[in-house]
């Protein structure tokens, strides 16, 4: 069976896997973004604290994804749970690092001016510092999303959702008629999803970052 014939005969299953893959990455990115920005906000003022945050999240990223999922299976079982935990942990580093870099790059004079007009620390963070630090934070989110698109395929090892199931089925049946088609369909599907997500981030950047800051 040719590749296009395979896509035609399995398009419903492929669309379901693609939706589950995109949904898992999106939801984990939301969690990782909230946690990463919170960690950045809490640690950027302290050299020791920011160093610890970056070192810890860097160390997590050095653990092979297959090993991470394997270690989590006895703790949380198979399926969605190890997928969510793994993807969230792997998505933290670029967001934490860029949050710290972005917040440290805010002009202190602007913060002092906001303080001078009576803004509380929380108001300064929400209305001055985070908006100005948003461009590098968004870049970190984009990098994390691209990483997680590929890592999410490994979740199929733990019966997780997504296009990784196509790839694993193809690898497990190497030599059969549709083995290559399954691997190729899963791989190309992940690439297409990654490009669509990145295009969405470009649009978000254009809508949320003032032209002067972009330049």
C-alpha positions, 0 to 999 in steps of 0.5 A: 500500500502506498503512503497516500493510500495509507493516509486515506484509509487511516485518516480518521485514526490519524486525526484522532491521534493528532488531536490527542497529541496536540491537546497533551502538548498544549495542556502541559505547556499551560501548566509548565508556563504557569509554573515556569513564570512563577519560579522565575518571578520568585527567583530572579532577584536572587543570584543563588535562587535563580542559579538553583532554579536553572540548575534544577530544571537543567538537570531534569532535562538531562534525564532521557525521556524514556527513562523518565517515563519508565521511572514514573510508571510505578508511581502514577501508572500508565496512560495520561498521568506519566505523559503529563508529568514528563512533558510538564517537567521537560517544558520548564527549563526554557521558560524558567531561564527566559523568565529570569533573563527577561525580568532581569532585563527590565529597566530599573528606572521604569520599576522605580517610576512605578514604585514612585507613583504608588504601585504595590510590588504585585502591581509593578510585577503584573503591569510593568515587569512581566509585560516588558519581560514577555518577549523572551518569555514567549520565546522560551514557551516556543522553544519548550513547545517544539521540544515537547512535540517530539518528546510527547511521541515517547509517551506511547511507551506508557500507553500515552496518547498521540502520534507516537502510537503510530511510530511505535506500531511501525517500529514494532512491525518492521518488515510488514507492509505498512510499517514504514507508512506508520512511522512516516505518518506519525513523524510527519504529523508531529512536524506539521503540528509543531509548525502550526503551533509555532505559527500560532506563537508568531501570531500571539507575539504580533498581537501581544508585543508592541512594535517598538519592543519587537524592533 
